[in-house]
Amino acid sequence: MIINIGIVAGEIWHYLDDHGKAKLSDLVMGLGKQQDIVLMSLGWLAREGHVLVEGKGDFEISLRDNKKADKQG
């Protein structure tokens, strides 16, 4: 399971890199993955500081701009 979470995390990163911001429902549909694995993978990416998750319900997800984050922190 952990390997699958990592693979989907990479797919999410590439999807967001190509599409910019995405709602959770669009991300799930665009990847063709089950929502539970997408959420676990997003948690991994969020914990590592790679994504921003905003809102409630149908969250909006985007890649963190690491250049800005490096300057601030």
MMTF fields as JSON, N, C-alpha, C and O atoms, coordinates in Angstrom:
{
  "mmtfVersion": "1.0.0",
  "mmtfProducer": "UNKNOWN",
  "numBonds": 291,
  "numAtoms": 292,
  "numGroups": 73,
  "numChains": 1,
  "numModels": 1,
  "chainsPerModel": [1],
  "groupsPerChain": [73],
  "chainIdList": ["A"],
  "bondAtomList": [4, 2, 8, 6, 12, 10, 16, 14, 20, 18, 24, 22, 28, 26, 32, 30, 36, 34, 40, 38, 44, 42, 48, 46, 52, 50, 56, 54, 60, 58, 64, 62, 68, 66, 72, 70, 76, 74, 80, 78, 84, 82, 88, 86, 92, 90, 96, 94, 100, 98, 104, 102, 108, 106, 112, 110, 116, 114, 120, 118, 124, 122, 128, 126, 132, 130, 136, 134, 140, 138, 144, 142, 148, 146, 152, 150, 156, 154, 160, 158, 164, 162, 168, 166, 172, 170, 176, 174, 180, 178, 184, 182, 188, 186, 192, 190, 196, 194, 200, 198, 204, 202, 208, 206, 212, 210, 216, 214, 220, 218, 224, 222, 228, 226, 232, 230, 236, 234, 240, 238, 244, 242, 248, 246, 252, 250, 256, 254, 260, 258, 264, 262, 268, 266, 272, 270, 276, 274, 280, 278, 284, 282, 288, 286],
  "bondOrderList": [1, 1, 1, 1, 1, 1, 1, 1, 1, 1, 1, 1, 1, 1, 1, 1, 1, 1, 1, 1, 1, 1, 1, 1, 1, 1, 1, 1, 1, 1, 1, 1, 1, 1, 1, 1, 1, 1, 1, 1, 1, 1, 1, 1, 1, 1, 1, 1, 1, 1, 1, 1, 1, 1, 1, 1, 1, 1, 1, 1, 1, 1, 1, 1, 1, 1, 1, 1, 1, 1, 1, 1],
  "groupList": [{"groupName": "MET", "atomNameList": ["N", "CA", "C", "O"], "elementList": ["N", "C", "C", "O"], "formalChargeList": [0, 0, 0, 0], "bondAtomList": [1, 0, 2, 1, 3, 2], "bondOrderList": [1, 1, 2], "singleLetterCode": "M", "chemCompType": "L-PEPTIDE LINKING"}, {"groupName": "ILE", "atomNameList": ["N", "CA", "C", "O"], "elementList": ["N", "C", "C", "O"], "formalChargeList": [0, 0, 0, 0], "bondAtomList": [1, 0, 2, 1, 3, 2], "bondOrderList": [1, 1, 2], "singleLetterCode": "I", "chemCompType": "L-PEPTIDE LINKING"}, {"groupName": "ASN", "atomNameList": ["N", "CA", "C", "O"], "elementList": ["N", "C", "C", "O"], "formalChargeList": [0, 0, 0, 0], "bondAtomList": [1, 0, 2, 1, 3, 2], "bondOrderList": [1, 1, 2], "singleLetterCode": "N", "chemCompType": "L-PEPTIDE LINKING"}, {"groupName": "GLY", "atomNameList": ["N", "CA", "C", "O"], "elementList": ["N", "C", "C", "O"], "formalChargeList": [0, 0, 0, 0], "bondAtomList": [1, 0, 2, 1, 3, 2], "bondOrderList": [1, 1, 2], "singleLetterCode": "G", "chemCompType": "PEPTIDE LINKING"}, {"groupName": "VAL", "atomNameList": ["N", "CA", "C", "O"], "elementList": ["N", "C", "C", "O"], "formalChargeList": [0, 0, 0, 0], "bondAtomList": [1, 0, 2, 1, 3, 2], "bondOrderList": [1, 1, 2], "singleLetterCode": "V", "chemCompType": "L-PEPTIDE LINKING"}, {"groupName": "ALA", "atomNameList": ["N", "CA", "C", "O"], "elementList": ["N", "C", "C", "O"], "formalChargeList": [0, 0, 0, 0], "bondAtomList": [1, 0, 2, 1, 3, 2], "bondOrderList": [1, 1, 2], "singleLetterCode": "A", "chemCompType": "L-PEPTIDE LINKING"}, {"groupName": "GLU", "atomNameList": ["N", "CA", "C", "O"], "elementList": ["N", "C", "C", "O"], "formalChargeList": [0, 0, 0, 0], "bondAtomList": [1, 0, 2, 1, 3, 2], "bondOrderList": [1, 1, 2], "singleLetterCode": "E", "chemCompType": "L-PEPTIDE LINKING"}, {"groupName": "TRP", "atomNameList": ["N", "CA", "C", "O"], "elementList": ["N", "C", "C", "O"], "formalChargeList": [0, 0, 0, 0], "bondAtomList": [1, 0, 2, 1, 3, 2], "bondOrderList": [1, 1, 2], "singleLetterCode": "W", "chemCompType": "L-PEPTIDE LINKING"}, {"groupName": "HIS", "atomNameList": ["N", "CA", "C", "O"], "elementList": ["N", "C", "C", "O"], "formalChargeList": [0, 0, 0, 0], "bondAtomList": [1, 0, 2, 1, 3, 2], "bondOrderList": [1, 1, 2], "singleLetterCode": "H", "chemCompType": "L-PEPTIDE LINKING"}, {"groupName": "TYR", "atomNameList": ["N", "CA", "C", "O"], "elementList": ["N", "C", "C", "O"], "formalChargeList": [0, 0, 0, 0], "bondAtomList": [1, 0, 2, 1, 3, 2], "bondOrderList": [1, 1, 2], "singleLetterCode": "Y", "chemCompType": "L-PEPTIDE LINKING"}, {"groupName": "LEU", "atomNameList": ["N", "CA", "C", "O"], "elementList": ["N", "C", "C", "O"], "formalChargeList": [0, 0, 0, 0], "bondAtomList": [1, 0, 2, 1, 3, 2], "bondOrderList": [1, 1, 2], "singleLetterCode": "L", "chemCompType": "L-PEPTIDE LINKING"}, {"groupName": "ASP", "atomNameList": ["N", "CA", "C", "O"], "elementList": ["N", "C", "C", "O"], "formalChargeList": [0, 0, 0, 0], "bondAtomList": [1, 0, 2, 1, 3, 2], "bondOrderList": [1, 1, 2], "singleLetterCode": "D", "chemCompType": "L-PEPTIDE LINKING"}, {"groupName": "LYS", "atomNameList": ["N", "CA", "C", "O"], "elementList": ["N", "C", "C", "O"], "formalChargeList": [0, 0, 0, 0], "bondAtomList": [1, 0, 2, 1, 3, 2], "bondOrderList": [1, 1, 2], "singleLetterCode": "K", "chemCompType": "L-PEPTIDE LINKING"}, {"groupName": "SER", "atomNameList": ["N", "CA", "C", "O"], "elementList": ["N", "C", "C", "O"], "formalChargeList": [0, 0, 0, 0], "bondAtomList": [1, 0, 2, 1, 3, 2], "bondOrderList": [1, 1, 2], "singleLetterCode": "S", "chemCompType": "L-PEPTIDE LINKING"}, {"groupName": "GLN", "atomNameList": ["N", "CA", "C", "O"], "elementList": ["N", "C", "C", "O"], "formalChargeList": [0, 0, 0, 0], "bondAtomList": [1, 0, 2, 1, 3, 2], "bondOrderList": [1, 1, 2], "singleLetterCode": "Q", "chemCompType": "L-PEPTIDE LINKING"}, {"groupName": "ARG", "atomNameList": ["N", "CA", "C", "O"], "elementList": ["N", "C", "C", "O"], "formalChargeList": [0, 0, 0, 0], "bondAtomList": [1, 0, 2, 1, 3, 2], "bondOrderList": [1, 1, 2], "singleLetterCode": "R", "chemCompType": "L-PEPTIDE LINKING"}, {"groupName": "PHE", "atomNameList": ["N", "CA", "C", "O"], "elementList": ["N", "C", "C", "O"], "formalChargeList": [0, 0, 0, 0], "bondAtomList": [1, 0, 2, 1, 3, 2], "bondOrderList": [1, 1, 2], "singleLetterCode": "F", "chemCompType": "L-PEPTIDE LINKING"}],
  "groupTypeList": [0, 1, 1, 2, 1, 3, 1, 4, 5, 3, 6, 1, 7, 8, 9, 10, 11, 11, 8, 3, 12, 5, 12, 10, 13, 11, 10, 4, 0, 3, 10, 3, 12, 14, 14, 11, 1, 4, 10, 0, 13, 10, 3, 7, 10, 5, 15, 6, 3, 8, 4, 10, 4, 6, 3, 12, 3, 11, 16, 6, 1, 13, 10, 15, 11, 2, 12, 12, 5, 11, 12, 14, 3],
  "groupIdList": [1, 2, 3, 4, 5, 6, 7, 8, 9, 10, 11, 12, 13, 14, 15, 16, 17, 18, 19, 20, 21, 22, 23, 24, 25, 26, 27, 28, 29, 30, 31, 32, 33, 34, 35, 36, 37, 38, 39, 40, 41, 42, 43, 44, 45, 46, 47, 48, 49, 50, 51, 52, 53, 54, 55, 56, 57, 58, 59, 60, 61, 62, 63, 64, 65, 66, 67, 68, 69, 70, 71, 72, 73],
  "secStructList": [7, 2, 2, 2, 2, 2, 2, 2, 2, 2, 2, 2, 2, 2, 2, 2, 2, 2, 2, 7, 1, 3, 3, 2, 2, 2, 2, 2, 2, 2, 2, 6, 7, 7, 2, 2, 2, 2, 2, 2, 2, 2, 2, 2, 2, 2, 2, 6, 6, 7, 3, 3, 3, 3, 1, 1, 1, 1, 7, 3, 3, 3, 3, 7, 7, 2, 2, 2, 2, 2, 2, 2, 7],
  "xCoordList": [0.824, 0.0, 0.868, 0.56, 1.936, 2.77, 3.414, 3.603, 3.742, 4.326, 3.293, 3.614, 2.055, 0.985, 0.723, 0.491, 0.757, 0.567, 1.656, 1.375, 2.89, 3.999, 3.872, 4.179, 3.424, 3.245, 2.155, 2.33, 1.04, -0.055, 0.375, -0.035, 1.184, 1.699, 2.485, 2.358, 3.283, 4.017, 3.087, 3.319, 2.026, 1.042, 0.32, 0.045, 0.017, -0.626, 0.296, -0.137, 1.56, 2.527, 2.581, 2.546, 2.665, 2.723, 1.421, 1.454, 0.288, -1.007, -1.079, -1.468, -0.704, -0.758, 0.27, 0.016, 1.406, 2.422, 1.896, 2.198, 1.12, 0.546, -0.691, -0.901, -1.522, -2.827, -2.926, -3.923, -1.943, -2.058, -2.976, -2.928, -3.814, -4.742, -5.786, -6.162, -6.251, -7.303, -8.168, -7.667, -9.454, -10.35, -10.124, -9.721, -10.389, -10.196, -10.959, -10.415, -12.202, -13.013, -12.403, -12.426, -11.863, -11.226, -9.943, -9.633, -9.207, -7.97, -8.255, -7.583, -9.259, -9.642, -10.063, -9.64, -10.894, -11.374, -10.239, -10.137, -9.393, -8.299, -7.265, -6.671, -7.05, -6.08, -6.699, -5.994, -8.021, -8.686, -8.383, -8.32, -8.195, -7.879, -9.02, -9.841, -9.075, -10.073, -9.737, -8.569, -10.781, -10.584, -9.752, -8.964, -9.901, -9.157, -7.65, -6.893, -7.197, -5.76, -5.252, -4.121, -6.073, -5.691, -5.536, -4.586, -6.456, -6.361, -5.127, -4.458, -4.82, -3.615, -2.361, -1.437, -2.337, -1.181, -1.056, 0.053, -2.185, -2.161, -1.633, -0.894, -2.018, -1.5, 0.008, 0.683, 0.53, 1.975, 2.623, 3.585, 2.075, 2.638, 2.527, 3.44, 1.417, 1.233, 2.228, 2.81, 2.421, 3.36, 4.788, 5.567, 5.116, 6.442, 6.565, 7.652, 5.456, 5.485, 5.446, 5.863, 4.95, 4.926, 3.63, 3.609, 2.542, 1.258, 0.588, 0.869, -0.3, -1.181, -2.591, -3.006, -3.325, -4.704, -5.554, -5.36, -6.503, -7.304, -8.79, -9.198, -9.583, -11.028, -11.583, -10.879, -12.875, -13.588, -14.355, -14.699, -14.624, -15.403, -14.589, -13.716, -14.866, -14.135, -12.887, -12.856, -11.872, -10.658, -10.053, -10.24, -9.323, -8.539, -7.069, -6.57, -6.401, -5.023, -4.115, -4.465, -2.932, -1.938, -0.551, -0.37, 0.414, 1.803, 2.282, 1.938, 3.063, 3.654, 4.764, 5.545, 4.835, 5.919, 7.12, 7.233, 8.017, 9.148, 10.113, 10.815, 10.172, 11.038, 10.574, 11.393, 9.259, 8.718, 8.878, 9.234, 8.609, 8.699, 10.128, 10.336, 11.124, 12.533, 12.909, 13.655, 12.414, 12.718, 12.071, 12.637, 10.876, 10.144, 10.654, 10.612, 11.13, 11.402, 12.801, 13.161],
  "yCoordList": [-1.194, 0.0, 1.257, 2.209, 1.282, 2.481, 2.802, 3.97, 1.781, 2.014, 2.666, 3.598, 2.184, 2.753, 4.215, 5.051, 4.525, 5.908, 6.797, 7.905, 6.318, 7.086, 7.286, 8.362, 6.264, 6.369, 7.391, 8.235, 7.314, 8.258, 9.674, 10.641, 9.81, 11.132, 11.738, 12.931, 10.94, 11.42, 11.808, 12.804, 11.023, 11.341, 12.654, 13.451, 12.87, 14.12, 15.295, 16.314, 15.154, 16.234, 16.6, 17.779, 15.599, 15.858, 16.477, 17.375, 16.01, 16.557, 18.043, 18.871, 18.371, 19.769, 20.625, 21.798, 20.061, 20.786, 21.131, 22.198, 20.235, 20.457, 21.344, 22.134, 21.223, 21.893, 23.069, 23.79, 23.284, 24.332, 23.859, 22.694, 24.757, 24.389, 23.417, 23.443, 22.55, 21.604, 21.334, 21.268, 21.18, 20.745, 19.25, 18.531, 18.802, 17.396, 16.493, 15.499, 16.833, 15.989, 15.916, 14.857, 17.023, 17.033, 16.209, 15.523, 16.286, 15.526, 14.022, 13.251, 13.62, 12.202, 11.713, 10.645, 12.498, 12.106, 12.126, 11.222, 13.146, 13.269, 12.166, 11.751, 11.69, 10.614, 9.232, 8.252, 9.169, 7.869, 6.96, 5.74, 7.548, 6.788, 6.915, 7.826, 6.008, 6.097, 7.279, 7.59, 7.928, 9.115, 8.831, 9.684, 7.664, 7.387, 7.358, 7.865, 6.775, 6.735, 8.125, 8.478, 8.912, 10.29, 11.104, 11.875, 10.938, 11.675, 11.267, 12.122, 9.967, 9.526, 10.105, 10.532, 10.116, 10.648, 12.15, 12.673, 12.849, 14.294, 14.579, 15.541, 13.735, 13.893, 13.773, 14.533, 12.826, 12.636, 13.9, 14.43, 14.369, 15.558, 16.798, 17.623, 16.924, 18.065, 18.004, 19.022, 16.827, 16.657, 16.995, 17.533, 16.674, 16.973, 18.429, 18.87, 19.174, 20.586, 20.852, 21.92, 19.894, 20.052, 20.64, 21.174, 20.548, 21.057, 21.94, 21.856, 22.783, 23.567, 23.041, 22.818, 22.841, 22.376, 23.43, 23.725, 23.996, 25.101, 24.796, 24.068, 25.357, 25.243, 24.098, 23.432, 23.892, 22.82, 22.015, 22.533, 20.776, 19.936, 19.541, 18.677, 20.165, 19.884, 20.777, 21.804, 20.377, 21.149, 21.613, 20.983, 22.726, 23.174, 22.914, 23.334, 22.233, 21.803, 22.448, 22.555, 22.881, 23.432, 23.074, 22.754, 23.131, 22.919, 24.151, 25.28, 23.924, 25.03, 25.637, 24.915, 26.952, 27.642, 27.641, 28.506, 26.672, 26.502, 27.677, 27.916, 28.415, 29.583, 30.635, 31.233, 30.863, 31.817, 31.297, 32.047, 30.007, 29.414, 29.471, 29.714, 29.251, 29.308, 30.72, 30.874, 31.732, 33.118, 33.512, 34.299, 32.96, 33.309, 32.545, 33.058, 31.336, 30.499, 30.164, 29.458],
  "zCoordList": [0.0, 0.0, 0.0, -0.717, 0.782, 0.869, -0.483, -0.822, -1.237, -2.566, -3.471, -4.209, -3.423, -4.237, -3.851, -4.724, -2.561, -2.103, -2.694, -3.15, -2.688, -3.25, -4.75, -5.265, -5.446, -6.894, -7.213, -8.092, -6.503, -6.734, -6.339, -6.982, -5.304, -4.931, -6.093, -6.367, -6.767, -7.94, -9.067, -9.753, -9.267, -10.299, -9.983, -10.881, -8.704, -8.285, -8.571, -9.11, -8.213, -8.433, -9.919, -10.272, -10.776, -12.215, -12.726, -13.567, -12.232, -12.633, -12.273, -13.097, -11.041, -10.606, -11.337, -11.611, -11.651, -12.404, -13.805, -14.34, -14.382, -15.718, -15.694, -16.614, -14.642, -14.615, -13.644, -13.674, -12.799, -11.78, -10.665, -10.271, -10.154, -9.089, -9.603, -10.775, -8.695, -9.051, -7.829, -6.707, -8.05, -6.982, -6.772, -7.687, -5.554, -5.224, -6.194, -6.675, -6.48, -7.372, -8.774, -9.402, -9.265, -10.58, -10.581, -11.555, -9.484, -9.351, -9.351, -10.037, -8.575, -8.51, -9.892, -10.335, -10.569, -11.888, -12.912, -13.741, -12.86, -13.813, -13.694, -14.689, -12.472, -12.244, -12.438, -12.676, -12.335, -12.444, -11.27, -11.425, -10.093, -8.879, -7.884, -7.991, -6.92, -5.854, -4.95, -4.717, -4.448, -3.622, -2.376, -1.967, -1.763, -0.534, -0.769, 0.058, -1.879, -2.157, -2.526, -2.193, -3.209, -3.544, -2.263, -2.129, -1.328, -0.063, 0.741, 1.322, 0.781, 1.489, 0.842, 1.534, -0.474, -1.2, -1.018, -0.904, -0.991, -0.722, 0.679, 0.89, 1.633, 2.992, 3.03, 3.725, 2.29, 2.194, 1.621, 2.178, 0.496, -0.153, 0.74, 0.778, 1.449, 2.353, 3.507, 3.881, 4.065, 5.181, 4.762, 5.548, 3.514, 2.977, 2.514, 2.14, 2.54, 2.175, 0.68, 0.232, -0.102, -1.553, -2.094, -3.203, -1.32, -1.81, -0.767, 0.428, -1.257, -0.407, -0.623, -1.76, 0.462, 0.394, 1.088, 2.267, 0.338, 0.861, 0.711, -0.193, 1.601, 1.505, 2.315, 3.074, 2.126, 2.815, 1.788, 0.725, 2.083, 1.168, -0.046, 0.042, -1.176, -2.417, -2.43, -3.109, -1.682, -1.49, -2.807, -3.848, -2.745, -3.894, -3.566, -2.522, -4.452, -4.215, -5.242, -6.418, -4.785, -5.699, -5.189, -4.014, -6.081, -5.668, -4.918, -5.267, -3.904, -3.145, -3.988, -4.609, -4.009, -4.704, -3.769, -2.9, -3.941, -3.031, -3.071, -2.089, -4.167, -4.227, -3.225, -2.527, -3.153, -2.193, -0.759, 0.15, -0.579, 0.76, 1.28, 2.469, 0.409, 0.821, 1.277, 2.244, 0.609, 0.965, 2.296, 3.055, 2.578, 3.802, 5.014, 6.133, 4.806, 5.96, 6.123, 7.065]
}
